[in-house]
Amino acid sequence: MKSPLLTLPGAVPAEGVDEGVAAHYGDLFREQRALADGTGFVDLSHRGVVAVTGEDRLAWLHLLLTQHVSDLPAGRATEALILSANGHIEHALYLVDDGATVWAHVEPGTQEALMAYLESMKFFYKVEVADRTDDIAIVHLPAGSIAEVPEGVVVRETPHGRDLFLPRADLEAYAAQAGPPAGILAYEALRVEQHRPRLGFETDHRTIPHELGWIGSAVHLQKGCYRGQETVARVQNLGKPPRRLVFLHLDGSEVHLPVAGTELRLAGGGPDGRKVGFITTSARHHELGPVALALVKRNVAVDAPLVAGDTAAAQEVVVEP
């Protein structure tokens, strides 16, 4: 779905998963600084939107999600995962209930598979599930923003900012008064700085929540049964995850950033050294310079210097070994 805001001055289209919105509007670092200062907005209208209505909506979702939502108060934001039977992450949902409907935004293009799974699990529960991507657009206001929210618009407020579930027909009019636009690259750079994992970026087909620090924020350990819970409980109580998320400071003298998938090796091991992980997301930050998130083997020493391709990398711990 192509955003109408790609017609704004300076807009350069994003590629890959984020195709359909702007990568930037001509000045990546200015856009990052604006978001960090609490001004402007980010067009996330390419994300999928799913709505669940009905009197059983919270009780029903509580059975399917990793998060405790049976008593979720209206207006309180949360996030949750859907796991496979083996505990691998399949979906990430960013939720809020407005008192009548649970609204969730999800990664671009994942809403169809999510809808199919939810529909298959309705059974006798009094719920209705709808794909609202065609008529609802997600707009992100950064933390500290004083931009007004139109009356009646559902808001999901977190420490990182507010996600607006805005009628898609109102997107252009809202952008005209919401402050300077920032592209997805600025938003992603701040996400990396905040160590926040993203489905499809920090995850692969075998990722479990413990590896990314999603225990607590997206996985509740004191709730009833859900698909994949056995793996979550076993790793939490009896073992350790095989990998862990790290934040990397990259050598700023390199012209090119190591792309997602770039192999990580121990420094000094040479190009034939043992692979210990890989880059998941890299970015140029307006203050920190080139940075990245990566997955490494759990037993890699937390102070071990690494090399991403030809680029030196120093670790910061995100998930404890």
Steps between C-alpha positions, in 0.01 A plus 500: 500500500662825383471794738373832363769668710761384247398812308636727778810705410824299517332164558718204399314166496608223735583157365447142609256431783442872554414572138202732473617774740790744495851391594579865564406851392846622406683532832530181705678652800273803522202264501657290776574806713143622457358169620745489791385850597134397487398676181366380168342167411575176317277355230452131583196460277649192334454296818216251530204580726274236656195567719328254735151574629246310708438445869750211520783683320738536798434157648544343156822684417633411843492133396696563179758764589811494715382808690251522788207690343188356662473807725668752272367847595364718223770729366799306635752402235667161498678270258471127450627212289349197337730200511519172315445174686879487545516848650637681194372853436244525219326834558556816704196713585495853640168531681256735665136452600267802468225349712319340208773385261851363531716673239833355392759607249738243358787471255419590138359205310454274804137585568359243257676208669407639840136533396496140374633372831259708709202394290596134544496542879162671548301186585199595716639832627303818440761685297539651157835559333548756223793611284482881519819573308311651205327767708728559803854640483756497780671830577772523765551807720828494694523513879454857618293604200229757568332447163124485529315174439171526309191423704396137485839368383625197696840561659754246618733683740839354599825639649628532143206706371142474383368284217185645344244277327399774257234470230701461180285763328627756754871423463594788270302757696652386828854506358453861397461610861701238693844653454798399286487144362772250584571192292517138602883510509493757780241296687710185457820669621327596824354148530851356478624748761214390729589132450147418384475182288283484189334194351670394178809707581622361833308175450540200275316168479649372828499809723354460849395801715781464757763573235365849436406618846127467431439322832297740710423762238324259262497169688329465837637216708208470745209436265310198373583269215563618145667343198877481555480559875680175581814621323480840670468341845771242440758753385404744775520244779753243386732644240628791295418609145756402237546860380473850643432846361785751517541867412811581297706815457652472153826645373407845371787515250327254269300653214243223476288353776501120533160388375259265673635147487866603509691236696660589834832346596738544791757773430840353421357182358534615140250440219506127570432546870205343674164662433340611827193689377361739241375856458122537513457878455758772440451876502677835505408679821514880527704485824644149531615459139469158334324250726327166467302229670627146463443146620802319641555162660421511869849395609678785318676707766320829559825696459625308197585733207322394183531555128199538270641420158795743501351737758611499863214480751481546877217341698250636750296238686126496426417143607713355777693184407 
